Amino acid sequence: MKFLLVLAIVLLAVWVWRSGRRDTPGSGRSKPPPPPTGPQEMVRCAHCGVHLPRSEAVVGRLNLYCSAEHRSAAEA
Ligand SMILES: [Zn+2]
């Protein structure tokens, strides 16, 4: 019977410890919010002036361009 009493105390201690940990600020490992998926950054072709998303821009030595043709035309 003494064993059951010790077991109950241990379980109670663990329960108190766990519920106490849950309440401490910062212990919750919540993931940081994902980066906002807003509109993409728009860049301007240095040759013809068309605007396009930066992810689709062709990176030249000096500027960004809408296509490889305009890059070579501008930087040739
Ligand atoms: Zn262009």
N, CA, C, O and the ligand as a Tripos MOL2 file, in Angstrom:
@<TRIPOS>MOLECULE
protein
  305   303    77     0     0
PROTEIN
NO_CHARGES

@<TRIPOS>ATOM
      1 N           0.8290   -1.2150    0.0000 N.3       1 MET1
      2 CA          0.0000    0.0000    0.0000 C.3       1 MET1
      3 C           0.8580    1.2570    0.0000 C.2       1 MET1
      4 O           0.4820    2.2850   -0.5630 O.2       1 MET1
      5 N           2.0240    1.1530    0.6470 N.am      2 LYS2
      6 CA          2.9100    2.3030    0.6790 C.3       2 LYS2
      7 C           3.3970    2.6410   -0.7350 C.2       2 LYS2
      8 O           3.5820    3.8060   -1.0880 O.2       2 LYS2
      9 N           3.6000    1.5740   -1.5380 N.am      3 PHE3
     10 CA          4.0770    1.7770   -2.9070 C.3       3 PHE3
     11 C           3.0710    2.6060   -3.7070 C.2       3 PHE3
     12 O           3.4490    3.4910   -4.4760 O.2       3 PHE3
     13 N           1.7900    2.3040   -3.5140 N.am      4 LEU4
     14 CA          0.7610    3.0490   -4.2370 C.3       4 LEU4
     15 C           0.7690    4.5190   -3.8300 C.2       4 LEU4
     16 O           0.5520    5.4030   -4.6590 O.2       4 LEU4
     17 N           1.0160    4.7670   -2.5750 N.am      5 LEU5
     18 CA          1.0460    6.1540   -2.0970 C.3       5 LEU5
     19 C           2.2120    6.8930   -2.7500 C.2       5 LEU5
     20 O           2.0580    8.0250   -3.2090 O.2       5 LEU5
     21 N           3.3900    6.2390   -2.7880 N.am      6 VAL6
     22 CA          4.5640    6.8620   -3.4160 C.3       6 VAL6
     23 C           4.2930    7.0980   -4.8900 C.2       6 VAL6
     24 O           4.6280    8.1530   -5.4290 O.2       6 VAL6
     25 N           3.6840    6.1080   -5.5440 N.am      7 LEU7
     26 CA          3.3710    6.2500   -6.9620 C.3       7 LEU7
     27 C           2.4310    7.4300   -7.1920 C.2       7 LEU7
     28 O           2.6110    8.1980   -8.1370 O.2       7 LEU7
     29 N           1.4390    7.5670   -6.3330 N.am      8 ALA8
     30 CA          0.4910    8.6730   -6.4720 C.3       8 ALA8
     31 C           1.1920   10.0110   -6.2920 C.2       8 ALA8
     32 O           0.9050   10.9670   -7.0110 O.2       8 ALA8
     33 N           2.1030   10.0790   -5.3410 N.am      9 ILE9
     34 CA          2.8180   11.3370   -5.1080 C.3       9 ILE9
     35 C           3.6950   11.6670   -6.3160 C.2       9 ILE9
     36 O           3.7630   12.8180   -6.7460 O.2       9 ILE9
     37 N           4.3650   10.6460   -6.8590 N.am     10 VAL10
     38 CA          5.2260   10.8830   -8.0230 C.3      10 VAL10
     39 C           4.3890   11.3550   -9.2050 C.2      10 VAL10
     40 O           4.7620   12.3010   -9.8990 O.2      10 VAL10
     41 N           3.2560   10.6950   -9.4310 N.am     11 LEU11
     42 CA          2.4020   11.1050  -10.5460 C.3      11 LEU11
     43 C           1.8960   12.5250  -10.3430 C.2      11 LEU11
     44 O           1.8200   13.3100  -11.2880 O.2      11 LEU11
     45 N           1.5530   12.8450   -9.1060 N.am     12 LEU12
     46 CA          1.0800   14.1970   -8.8230 C.3      12 LEU12
     47 C           2.1970   15.2050   -9.0710 C.2      12 LEU12
     48 O           1.9650   16.2720   -9.6400 O.2      12 LEU12
     49 N           3.4100   14.8600   -8.6390 N.am     13 ALA13
     50 CA          4.5430   15.7650   -8.8440 C.3      13 ALA13
     51 C           4.8010   15.9760  -10.3350 C.2      13 ALA13
     52 O           5.0390   17.1000  -10.7760 O.2      13 ALA13
     53 N           4.7540   14.9020  -11.0990 N.am     14 VAL14
     54 CA          4.9770   15.0220  -12.5400 C.3      14 VAL14
     55 C           3.8890   15.8830  -13.1730 C.2      14 VAL14
     56 O           4.1660   16.7110  -14.0410 O.2      14 VAL14
     57 N           2.6580   15.6810  -12.7320 N.am     15 TRP15
     58 CA          1.5530   16.4540  -13.3100 C.3      15 TRP15
     59 C           1.7160   17.9380  -12.9950 C.2      15 TRP15
     60 O           1.5100   18.7880  -13.8610 O.2      15 TRP15
     61 N           2.0890   18.2470  -11.7410 N.am     16 VAL16
     62 CA          2.2860   19.6460  -11.3670 C.3      16 VAL16
     63 C           3.4500   20.2270  -12.1580 C.2      16 VAL16
     64 O           3.3830   21.3620  -12.6300 O.2      16 VAL16
     65 N           4.5260   19.4390  -12.3030 N.am     17 TRP17
     66 CA          5.7050   19.9200  -13.0110 C.3      17 TRP17
     67 C           5.3710   20.2210  -14.4750 C.2      17 TRP17
     68 O           5.7730   21.2460  -15.0240 O.2      17 TRP17
     69 N           4.6210   19.2960  -15.0920 N.am     18 ARG18
     70 CA          4.2910   19.4890  -16.5100 C.3      18 ARG18
     71 C           3.3460   20.6600  -16.7160 C.2      18 ARG18
     72 O           3.5430   21.4620  -17.6290 O.2      18 ARG18
     73 N           2.3160   20.7680  -15.8730 N.am     19 SER19
     74 CA          1.3800   21.8860  -16.0460 C.3      19 SER19
     75 C           2.0680   23.2080  -15.7360 C.2      19 SER19
     76 O           1.7320   24.2360  -16.3250 O.2      19 SER19
     77 N           3.0310   23.1920  -14.8140 N.am     20 GLY20
     78 CA          3.7740   24.4210  -14.5320 C.3      20 GLY20
     79 C           4.6370   24.8200  -15.7090 C.2      20 GLY20
     80 O           4.7310   26.0000  -16.0470 O.2      20 GLY20
     81 N           5.2740   23.8310  -16.3370 N.am     21 ARG21
     82 CA          6.1100   24.1320  -17.4990 C.3      21 ARG21
     83 C           5.2950   24.7060  -18.6490 C.2      21 ARG21
     84 O           5.7380   25.6130  -19.3540 O.2      21 ARG21
     85 N           4.0950   24.1590  -18.8250 N.am     22 ARG22
     86 CA          3.2790   24.6160  -19.9430 C.3      22 ARG22
     87 C           2.9240   26.0960  -19.7990 C.2      22 ARG22
     88 O           2.7450   26.8030  -20.7900 O.2      22 ARG22
     89 N           2.8240   26.5540  -18.5440 N.am     23 ASP23
     90 CA          2.3930   27.9280  -18.3350 C.3      23 ASP23
     91 C           3.5420   28.9190  -18.4170 C.2      23 ASP23
     92 O           3.3040   30.1170  -18.5710 O.2      23 ASP23
     93 N           4.7730   28.4540  -18.3170 N.am     24 THR24
     94 CA          5.8780   29.4070  -18.3590 C.3      24 THR24
     95 C           5.9820   30.0020  -19.7530 C.2      24 THR24
     96 O           5.9820   29.2700  -20.7430 O.2      24 THR24
     97 N           6.0690   31.2970  -19.8350 N.am     25 PRO25
     98 CA          6.1820   31.9160  -21.1620 C.3      25 PRO25
     99 C           7.5000   31.5560  -21.8230 C.2      25 PRO25
    100 O           8.5430   31.4920  -21.1720 O.2      25 PRO25
    101 N           7.4360   31.3280  -23.1000 N.am     26 GLY26
    102 CA          8.6500   31.0100  -23.8490 C.3      26 GLY26
    103 C           8.9260   29.5330  -23.9430 C.2      26 GLY26
    104 O           9.7390   29.1140  -24.7660 O.2      26 GLY26
    105 N           8.2640   28.7170  -23.1140 N.am     27 SER27
    106 CA          8.5400   27.2870  -23.1870 C.3      27 SER27
    107 C           7.8350   26.6560  -24.3760 C.2      27 SER27
    108 O           8.2810   25.6360  -24.9020 O.2      27 SER27
    109 N           6.7270   27.2680  -24.7980 N.am     28 GLY28
    110 CA          6.0280   26.7370  -25.9500 C.3      28 GLY28
    111 C           6.8500   26.9620  -27.2010 C.2      28 GLY28
    112 O           7.1600   28.0980  -27.5610 O.2      28 GLY28
    113 N           7.1930   25.8880  -27.8490 N.am     29 ARG29
    114 CA          8.0380   26.0140  -29.0410 C.3      29 ARG29
    115 C           7.1700   26.2580  -30.2570 C.2      29 ARG29
    116 O           7.1470   25.4520  -31.1870 O.2      29 ARG29
    117 N           6.4590   27.3660  -30.2490 N.am     30 SER30
    118 CA          5.6450   27.6780  -31.4100 C.3      30 SER30
    119 C           6.5420   28.1620  -32.5420 C.2      30 SER30
    120 O           7.4600   28.9560  -32.3330 O.2      30 SER30
    121 N           6.2670   27.6800  -33.7160 N.am     31 LYS31
    122 CA          7.0880   28.0670  -34.8630 C.3      31 LYS31
    123 C           6.8760   29.5390  -35.1930 C.2      31 LYS31
    124 O           5.7640   30.0460  -35.0420 O.2      31 LYS31
    125 N           7.8990   30.2240  -35.6330 N.am     32 PRO32
    126 CA          7.6990   31.6180  -36.0390 C.3      32 PRO32
    127 C           6.7570   31.6720  -37.2300 C.2      32 PRO32
    128 O           6.7250   30.7480  -38.0430 O.2      32 PRO32
    129 N           5.9970   32.7430  -37.3340 N.am     33 PRO33
    130 CA          5.0490   32.8340  -38.4520 C.3      33 PRO33
    131 C           5.7870   32.8160  -39.7810 C.2      33 PRO33
    132 O           6.8870   33.3580  -39.8900 O.2      33 PRO33
    133 N           5.1930   32.1990  -40.7870 N.am     34 PRO34
    134 CA          5.8540   32.1550  -42.0950 C.3      34 PRO34
    135 C           5.9860   33.5520  -42.6630 C.2      34 PRO34
    136 O           5.1830   34.4310  -42.3480 O.2      34 PRO34
    137 N           6.9800   33.7650  -43.4890 N.am     35 PRO35
    138 CA          7.1410   35.0960  -44.0780 C.3      35 PRO35
    139 C           5.9150   35.4760  -44.8780 C.2      35 PRO35
    140 O           5.3180   34.6320  -45.5460 O.2      35 PRO35
    141 N           5.5410   36.7240  -44.8160 N.am     36 PRO36
    142 CA          4.3310   37.1510  -45.5330 C.3      36 PRO36
    143 C           4.4890   36.9450  -47.0320 C.2      36 PRO36
    144 O           5.5020   37.3080  -47.6300 O.2      36 PRO36
    145 N           3.4630   36.3560  -47.6150 N.am     37 THR37
    146 CA          3.5030   36.1110  -49.0550 C.3      37 THR37
    147 C           2.7630   37.2290  -49.7510 C.2      37 THR37
    148 O           1.7070   37.0180  -50.3480 O.2      37 THR37
    149 N           3.3190   38.4030  -49.6700 N.am     38 GLY38
    150 CA          2.7100   39.5490  -50.3120 C.3      38 GLY38
    151 C           3.0620   39.5920  -51.7760 C.2      38 GLY38
    152 O           3.5820   38.6240  -52.3310 O.2      38 GLY38
    153 N           2.7780   40.7120  -52.4010 N.am     39 PRO39
    154 CA          3.1490   40.8440  -53.8130 C.3      39 PRO39
    155 C           4.6610   40.7990  -53.9760 C.2      39 PRO39
    156 O           5.4100   41.2770  -53.1240 O.2      39 PRO39
    157 N           5.0840   40.2250  -55.0690 N.am     40 GLN40
    158 CA          6.5180   40.1110  -55.3020 C.3      40 GLN40
    159 C           7.1180   41.4790  -55.5980 C.2      40 GLN40
    160 O           6.4440   42.4040  -56.0510 O.2      40 GLN40
    161 N           8.4040   41.5630  -55.3240 N.am     41 GLU41
    162 CA          9.1140   42.8020  -55.6410 C.3      41 GLU41
    163 C           9.2400   42.9150  -57.1560 C.2      41 GLU41
    164 O           9.6690   41.9780  -57.8290 O.2      41 GLU41
    165 N           8.8660   44.0580  -57.6690 N.am     42 MET42
    166 CA          8.9300   44.2670  -59.1080 C.3      42 MET42
    167 C          10.1970   45.0310  -59.4540 C.2      42 MET42
    168 O          10.5820   45.9740  -58.7630 O.2      42 MET42
    169 N          10.8340   44.6090  -60.5280 N.am     43 VAL43
    170 CA         12.0320   45.3070  -60.9980 C.3      43 VAL43
    171 C          11.7710   45.7770  -62.4230 C.2      43 VAL43
    172 O          10.8340   45.3300  -63.0840 O.2      43 VAL43
    173 N          12.6090   46.6730  -62.8700 N.am     44 ARG44
    174 CA         12.4040   47.2830  -64.1720 C.3      44 ARG44
    175 C          13.5520   46.8730  -65.0930 C.2      44 ARG44
    176 O          14.7250   46.9370  -64.7260 O.2      44 ARG44
    177 N          13.1870   46.4640  -66.2600 N.am     45 CYS45
    178 CA         14.2130   46.1300  -67.2500 C.3      45 CYS45
    179 C          14.9610   47.4070  -67.6080 C.2      45 CYS45
    180 O          14.3530   48.4190  -67.9540 O.2      45 CYS45
    181 N          16.2790   47.3480  -67.5220 N.am     46 ALA46
    182 CA         17.0820   48.5370  -67.7930 C.3      46 ALA46
    183 C          17.1320   48.8560  -69.2810 C.2      46 ALA46
    184 O          17.6080   49.9270  -69.6570 O.2      46 ALA46
    185 N          16.6590   47.9670  -70.1280 N.am     47 HIS47
    186 CA         16.7270   48.1950  -71.5680 C.3      47 HIS47
    187 C          15.4090   48.7210  -72.1170 C.2      47 HIS47
    188 O          15.3880   49.7490  -72.7930 O.2      47 HIS47
    189 N          14.3110   48.0300  -71.8360 N.am     48 CYS48
    190 CA         13.0290   48.4450  -72.4100 C.3      48 CYS48
    191 C          12.0900   49.0240  -71.3700 C.2      48 CYS48
    192 O          11.0630   49.5970  -71.7350 O.2      48 CYS48
    193 N          12.3980   48.9000  -70.1120 N.am     49 GLY49
    194 CA         11.6020   49.5420  -69.0850 C.3      49 GLY49
    195 C          10.4050   48.7480  -68.6160 C.2      49 GLY49
    196 O           9.6070   49.2540  -67.8270 O.2      49 GLY49
    197 N          10.2560   47.5260  -69.0750 N.am     50 VAL50
    198 CA          9.1140   46.7290  -68.6540 C.3      50 VAL50
    199 C           9.3350   46.2710  -67.2090 C.2      50 VAL50
    200 O          10.4620   46.0110  -66.7880 O.2      50 VAL50
    201 N           8.2490   46.1810  -66.4760 N.am     51 HIS51
    202 CA          8.3390   45.7300  -65.0940 C.3      51 HIS51
    203 C           8.0360   44.2400  -65.0200 C.2      51 HIS51
    204 O           7.1400   43.7350  -65.6960 O.2      51 HIS51
    205 N           8.7940   43.5560  -64.1940 N.am     52 LEU52
    206 CA          8.5980   42.1230  -64.0520 C.3      52 LEU52
    207 C           9.0190   41.7090  -62.6530 C.2      52 LEU52
    208 O           9.7950   42.4110  -62.0040 O.2      52 LEU52
    209 N           8.5100   40.5660  -62.1800 N.am     53 PRO53
    210 CA          8.9140   40.1120  -60.8470 C.3      53 PRO53
    211 C          10.4180   39.8540  -60.8010 C.2      53 PRO53
    212 O          11.0250   39.4080  -61.7750 O.2      53 PRO53
    213 N          10.9920   40.1480  -59.6490 N.am     54 ARG54
    214 CA         12.4330   39.9790  -59.5100 C.3      54 ARG54
    215 C          12.8630   38.5400  -59.7670 C.2      54 ARG54
    216 O          13.9570   38.2970  -60.2780 O.2      54 ARG54
    217 N          11.9850   37.5670  -59.4060 N.am     55 SER55
    218 CA         12.3600   36.1680  -59.5910 C.3      55 SER55
    219 C          12.4730   35.8120  -61.0650 C.2      55 SER55
    220 O          13.1410   34.8380  -61.4130 O.2      55 SER55
    221 N          11.8260   36.5930  -61.9490 N.am     56 GLU56
    222 CA         11.8900   36.2940  -63.3810 C.3      56 GLU56
    223 C          12.8950   37.1720  -64.1060 C.2      56 GLU56
    224 O          13.1000   37.0150  -65.3100 O.2      56 GLU56
    225 N          13.5230   38.0900  -63.3910 N.am     57 ALA57
    226 CA         14.4320   39.0120  -64.0430 C.3      57 ALA57
    227 C          15.7500   38.3130  -64.3770 C.2      57 ALA57
    228 O          16.1860   37.3980  -63.6790 O.2      57 ALA57
    229 N          16.3590   38.7660  -65.4480 N.am     58 VAL58
    230 CA         17.6770   38.2860  -65.8430 C.3      58 VAL58
    231 C          18.7050   39.2480  -65.2530 C.2      58 VAL58
    232 O          18.6650   40.4510  -65.5110 O.2      58 VAL58
    233 N          19.6120   38.7100  -64.4670 N.am     59 VAL59
    234 CA         20.5760   39.5470  -63.7740 C.3      59 VAL59
    235 C          21.7710   39.7780  -64.6900 C.2      59 VAL59
    236 O          22.4370   38.8370  -65.1210 O.2      59 VAL59
    237 N          22.0210   41.0300  -64.9710 N.am     60 GLY60
    238 CA         23.1790   41.3850  -65.7640 C.3      60 GLY60
    239 C          24.3080   41.8760  -64.9010 C.2      60 GLY60
    240 O          24.2380   41.8100  -63.6740 O.2      60 GLY60
    241 N          25.3580   42.3720  -65.5400 N.am     61 ARG61
    242 CA         26.5020   42.8690  -64.7810 C.3      61 ARG61
    243 C          26.1470   44.1530  -64.0490 C.2      61 ARG61
    244 O          26.6140   44.3880  -62.9350 O.2      61 ARG61
    245 N          25.3170   44.9890  -64.6780 N.am     62 LEU62
    246 CA         25.0120   46.2880  -64.1030 C.3      62 LEU62
    247 C          23.5790   46.3870  -63.6130 C.2      62 LEU62
    248 O          23.3080   47.0430  -62.6070 O.2      62 LEU62
    249 N          22.6660   45.7440  -64.3130 N.am     63 ASN63
    250 CA         21.2470   45.9410  -64.0200 C.3      63 ASN63
    251 C          20.4970   44.6300  -64.1590 C.2      63 ASN63
    252 O          21.0790   43.5660  -64.3690 O.2      63 ASN63
    253 N          19.1940   44.7480  -64.0360 N.am     64 LEU64
    254 CA         18.2940   43.6270  -64.2370 C.3      64 LEU64
    255 C          17.5440   43.8420  -65.5390 C.2      64 LEU64
    256 O          17.2330   44.9730  -65.9130 O.2      64 LEU64
    257 N          17.2580   42.7480  -66.2200 N.am     65 TYR65
    258 CA         16.6180   42.8400  -67.5290 C.3      65 TYR65
    259 C          15.4890   41.8410  -67.6040 C.2      65 TYR65
    260 O          15.3960   40.9170  -66.7960 O.2      65 TYR65
    261 N          14.6240   42.0420  -68.5980 N.am     66 CYS66
    262 CA         13.4720   41.1720  -68.7510 C.3      66 CYS66
    263 C          13.8440   39.9040  -69.5050 C.2      66 CYS66
    264 O          13.1510   38.8920  -69.3990 O.2      66 CYS66
    265 N          14.9180   39.9510  -70.2540 N.am     67 SER67
    266 CA         15.2850   38.7740  -71.0330 C.3      67 SER67
    267 C          16.7810   38.8110  -71.3070 C.2      67 SER67
    268 O          17.4280   39.8470  -71.1570 O.2      67 SER67
    269 N          17.3120   37.6800  -71.7070 N.am     68 ALA68
    270 CA         18.7340   37.6080  -72.0200 C.3      68 ALA68
    271 C          19.0730   38.4560  -73.2270 C.2      68 ALA68
    272 O          20.1820   38.9790  -73.3360 O.2      68 ALA68
    273 N          18.0980   38.5970  -74.1560 N.am     69 GLU69
    274 CA         18.3540   39.4260  -75.3370 C.3      69 GLU69
    275 C          18.5960   40.8800  -74.9230 C.2      69 GLU69
    276 O          19.5210   41.5350  -75.4040 O.2      69 GLU69
    277 N          17.7520   41.3580  -74.0320 N.am     70 HIS70
    278 CA         17.9020   42.7640  -73.6100 C.3      70 HIS70
    279 C          19.1610   42.9330  -72.7710 C.2      70 HIS70
    280 O          19.7800   43.9970  -72.7850 O.2      70 HIS70
    281 N          19.5410   41.8960  -72.0440 N.am     71 ARG71
    282 CA         20.7730   41.9970  -71.2760 C.3      71 ARG71
    283 C          21.9720   42.1400  -72.2210 C.2      71 ARG71
    284 O          22.8340   42.9980  -72.0280 O.2      71 ARG71
    285 N          22.0050   41.2950  -73.2290 N.am     72 SER72
    286 CA         23.1400   41.3750  -74.1490 C.3      72 SER72
    287 C          23.0850   42.6520  -74.9770 C.2      72 SER72
    288 O          24.1240   43.2180  -75.3180 O.2      72 SER72
    289 N          21.8620   43.1140  -75.3060 N.am     73 ALA73
    290 CA         21.7450   44.3480  -76.0690 C.3      73 ALA73
    291 C          22.2270   45.5560  -75.2440 C.2      73 ALA73
    292 O          22.8180   46.4870  -75.7900 O.2      73 ALA73
    293 N          21.9770   45.5310  -73.9590 N.am     74 ALA74
    294 CA         22.3200   46.6730  -73.1370 C.3      74 ALA74
    295 C          23.7750   46.6310  -72.6730 C.2      74 ALA74
    296 O          24.3970   47.6710  -72.4560 O.2      74 ALA74
    297 N          24.3020   45.4380  -72.5270 N.am     75 GLU75
    298 CA         25.6390   45.3400  -71.9460 C.3      75 GLU75
    299 C          26.6810   44.9320  -72.9650 C.2      75 GLU75
    300 O          27.8390   44.7150  -72.6080 O.2      75 GLU75
    301 N          26.2980   44.8230  -74.2210 N.am     76 ALA76
    302 CA         27.2570   44.4110  -75.2420 C.3      76 ALA76
    303 C          28.2770   45.5410  -75.4630 C.2      76 ALA76
    304 O          29.1810   45.4030  -76.2870 O.2      76 ALA76
    305 ZN         13.5290   44.4070  -71.6090 Zn       77 ZN77
@<TRIPOS>BOND
     1     1     2 1
     2     2     3 1
     3     3     4 2
     4     3     5 am
     5     5     6 1
     6     6     7 1
     7     7     8 2
     8     7     9 am
     9     9    10 1
    10    10    11 1
    11    11    12 2
    12    11    13 am
    13    13    14 1
    14    14    15 1
    15    15    16 2
    16    15    17 am
    17    17    18 1
    18    18    19 1
    19    19    20 2
    20    19    21 am
    21    21    22 1
    22    22    23 1
    23    23    24 2
    24    23    25 am
    25    25    26 1
    26    26    27 1
    27    27    28 2
    28    27    29 am
    29    29    30 1
    30    30    31 1
    31    31    32 2
    32    31    33 am
    33    33    34 1
    34    34    35 1
    35    35    36 2
    36    35    37 am
    37    37    38 1
    38    38    39 1
    39    39    40 2
    40    39    41 am
    41    41    42 1
    42    42    43 1
    43    43    44 2
    44    43    45 am
    45    45    46 1
    46    46    47 1
    47    47    48 2
    48    47    49 am
    49    49    50 1
    50    50    51 1
    51    51    52 2
    52    51    53 am
    53    53    54 1
    54    54    55 1
    55    55    56 2
    56    55    57 am
    57    57    58 1
    58    58    59 1
    59    59    60 2
    60    59    61 am
    61    61    62 1
    62    62    63 1
    63    63    64 2
    64    63    65 am
    65    65    66 1
    66    66    67 1
    67    67    68 2
    68    67    69 am
    69    69    70 1
    70    70    71 1
    71    71    72 2
    72    71    73 am
    73    73    74 1
    74    74    75 1
    75    75    76 2
    76    75    77 am
    77    77    78 1
    78    78    79 1
    79    79    80 2
    80    79    81 am
    81    81    82 1
    82    82    83 1
    83    83    84 2
    84    83    85 am
    85    85    86 1
    86    86    87 1
    87    87    88 2
    88    87    89 am
    89    89    90 1
    90    90    91 1
    91    91    92 2
    92    91    93 am
    93    93    94 1
    94    94    95 1
    95    95    96 2
    96    95    97 am
    97    97    98 1
    98    98    99 1
    99    99   100 2
   100    99   101 am
   101   101   102 1
   102   102   103 1
   103   103   104 2
   104   103   105 am
   105   105   106 1
   106   106   107 1
   107   107   108 2
   108   107   109 am
   109   109   110 1
   110   110   111 1
   111   111   112 2
   112   111   113 am
   113   113   114 1
   114   114   115 1
   115   115   116 2
   116   115   117 am
   117   117   118 1
   118   118   119 1
   119   119   120 2
   120   119   121 am
   121   121   122 1
   122   122   123 1
   123   123   124 2
   124   123   125 am
   125   125   126 1
   126   126   127 1
   127   127   128 2
   128   127   129 am
   129   129   130 1
   130   130   131 1
   131   131   132 2
   132   131   133 am
   133   133   134 1
   134   134   135 1
   135   135   136 2
   136   135   137 am
   137   137   138 1
   138   138   139 1
   139   139   140 2
   140   139   141 am
   141   141   142 1
   142   142   143 1
   143   143   144 2
   144   143   145 am
   145   145   146 1
   146   146   147 1
   147   147   148 2
   148   147   149 am
   149   149   150 1
   150   150   151 1
   151   151   152 2
   152   151   153 am
   153   153   154 1
   154   154   155 1
   155   155   156 2
   156   155   157 am
   157   157   158 1
   158   158   159 1
   159   159   160 2
   160   159   161 am
   161   161   162 1
   162   162   163 1
   163   163   164 2
   164   163   165 am
   165   165   166 1
   166   166   167 1
   167   167   168 2
   168   167   169 am
   169   169   170 1
   170   170   171 1
   171   171   172 2
   172   171   173 am
   173   173   174 1
   174   174   175 1
   175   175   176 2
   176   175   177 am
   177   177   178 1
   178   178   179 1
   179   179   180 2
   180   179   181 am
   181   181   182 1
   182   182   183 1
   183   183   184 2
   184   183   185 am
   185   185   186 1
   186   186   187 1
   187   187   188 2
   188   187   189 am
   189   189   190 1
   190   190   191 1
   191   191   192 2
   192   191   193 am
   193   193   194 1
   194   194   195 1
   195   195   196 2
   196   195   197 am
   197   197   198 1
   198   198   199 1
   199   199   200 2
   200   199   201 am
   201   201   202 1
   202   202   203 1
   203   203   204 2
   204   203   205 am
   205   205   206 1
   206   206   207 1
   207   207   208 2
   208   207   209 am
   209   209   210 1
   210   210   211 1
   211   211   212 2
   212   211   213 am
   213   213   214 1
   214   214   215 1
   215   215   216 2
   216   215   217 am
   217   217   218 1
   218   218   219 1
   219   219   220 2
   220   219   221 am
   221   221   222 1
   222   222   223 1
   223   223   224 2
   224   223   225 am
   225   225   226 1
   226   226   227 1
   227   227   228 2
   228   227   229 am
   229   229   230 1
   230   230   231 1
   231   231   232 2
   232   231   233 am
   233   233   234 1
   234   234   235 1
   235   235   236 2
   236   235   237 am
   237   237   238 1
   238   238   239 1
   239   239   240 2
   240   239   241 am
   241   241   242 1
   242   242   243 1
   243   243   244 2
   244   243   245 am
   245   245   246 1
   246   246   247 1
   247   247   248 2
   248   247   249 am
   249   249   250 1
   250   250   251 1
   251   251   252 2
   252   251   253 am
   253   253   254 1
   254   254   255 1
   255   255   256 2
   256   255   257 am
   257   257   258 1
   258   258   259 1
   259   259   260 2
   260   259   261 am
   261   261   262 1
   262   262   263 1
   263   263   264 2
   264   263   265 am
   265   265   266 1
   266   266   267 1
   267   267   268 2
   268   267   269 am
   269   269   270 1
   270   270   271 1
   271   271   272 2
   272   271   273 am
   273   273   274 1
   274   274   275 1
   275   275   276 2
   276   275   277 am
   277   277   278 1
   278   278   279 1
   279   279   280 2
   280   279   281 am
   281   281   282 1
   282   282   283 1
   283   283   284 2
   284   283   285 am
   285   285   286 1
   286   286   287 1
   287   287   288 2
   288   287   289 am
   289   289   290 1
   290   290   291 1
   291   291   292 2
   292   291   293 am
   293   293   294 1
   294   294   295 1
   295   295   296 2
   296   295   297 am
   297   297   298 1
   298   298   299 1
   299   299   300 2
   300   299   301 am
   301   301   302 1
   302   302   303 1
   303   303   304 2
@<TRIPOS>SUBSTRUCTURE
     1 MET1         2 RESIDUE 1 A MET
     2 LYS2         6 RESIDUE 1 A LYS
     3 PHE3        10 RESIDUE 1 A PHE
     4 LEU4        14 RESIDUE 1 A LEU
     5 LEU5        18 RESIDUE 1 A LEU
     6 VAL6        22 RESIDUE 1 A VAL
     7 LEU7        26 RESIDUE 1 A LEU
     8 ALA8        30 RESIDUE 1 A ALA
     9 ILE9        34 RESIDUE 1 A ILE
    10 VAL10       38 RESIDUE 1 A VAL
    11 LEU11       42 RESIDUE 1 A LEU
    12 LEU12       46 RESIDUE 1 A LEU
    13 ALA13       50 RESIDUE 1 A ALA
    14 VAL14       54 RESIDUE 1 A VAL
    15 TRP15       58 RESIDUE 1 A TRP
    16 VAL16       62 RESIDUE 1 A VAL
    17 TRP17       66 RESIDUE 1 A TRP
    18 ARG18       70 RESIDUE 1 A ARG
    19 SER19       74 RESIDUE 1 A SER
    20 GLY20       78 RESIDUE 1 A GLY
    21 ARG21       82 RESIDUE 1 A ARG
    22 ARG22       86 RESIDUE 1 A ARG
    23 ASP23       90 RESIDUE 1 A ASP
    24 THR24       94 RESIDUE 1 A THR
    25 PRO25       98 RESIDUE 1 A PRO
    26 GLY26      102 RESIDUE 1 A GLY
    27 SER27      106 RESIDUE 1 A SER
    28 GLY28      110 RESIDUE 1 A GLY
    29 ARG29      114 RESIDUE 1 A ARG
    30 SER30      118 RESIDUE 1 A SER
    31 LYS31      122 RESIDUE 1 A LYS
    32 PRO32      126 RESIDUE 1 A PRO
    33 PRO33      130 RESIDUE 1 A PRO
    34 PRO34      134 RESIDUE 1 A PRO
    35 PRO35      138 RESIDUE 1 A PRO
    36 PRO36      142 RESIDUE 1 A PRO
    37 THR37      146 RESIDUE 1 A THR
    38 GLY38      150 RESIDUE 1 A GLY
    39 PRO39      154 RESIDUE 1 A PRO
    40 GLN40      158 RESIDUE 1 A GLN
    41 GLU41      162 RESIDUE 1 A GLU
    42 MET42      166 RESIDUE 1 A MET
    43 VAL43      170 RESIDUE 1 A VAL
    44 ARG44      174 RESIDUE 1 A ARG
    45 CYS45      178 RESIDUE 1 A CYS
    46 ALA46      182 RESIDUE 1 A ALA
    47 HIS47      186 RESIDUE 1 A HIS
    48 CYS48      190 RESIDUE 1 A CYS
    49 GLY49      194 RESIDUE 1 A GLY
    50 VAL50      198 RESIDUE 1 A VAL
    51 HIS51      202 RESIDUE 1 A HIS
    52 LEU52      206 RESIDUE 1 A LEU
    53 PRO53      210 RESIDUE 1 A PRO
    54 ARG54      214 RESIDUE 1 A ARG
    55 SER55      218 RESIDUE 1 A SER
    56 GLU56      222 RESIDUE 1 A GLU
    57 ALA57      226 RESIDUE 1 A ALA
    58 VAL58      230 RESIDUE 1 A VAL
    59 VAL59      234 RESIDUE 1 A VAL
    60 GLY60      238 RESIDUE 1 A GLY
    61 ARG61      242 RESIDUE 1 A ARG
    62 LEU62      246 RESIDUE 1 A LEU
    63 ASN63      250 RESIDUE 1 A ASN
    64 LEU64      254 RESIDUE 1 A LEU
    65 TYR65      258 RESIDUE 1 A TYR
    66 CYS66      262 RESIDUE 1 A CYS
    67 SER67      266 RESIDUE 1 A SER
    68 ALA68      270 RESIDUE 1 A ALA
    69 GLU69      274 RESIDUE 1 A GLU
    70 HIS70      278 RESIDUE 1 A HIS
    71 ARG71      282 RESIDUE 1 A ARG
    72 SER72      286 RESIDUE 1 A SER
    73 ALA73      290 RESIDUE 1 A ALA
    74 ALA74      294 RESIDUE 1 A ALA
    75 GLU75      298 RESIDUE 1 A GLU
    76 ALA76      302 RESIDUE 1 A ALA
    77 ZN77       305 GROUP 0 **** ****
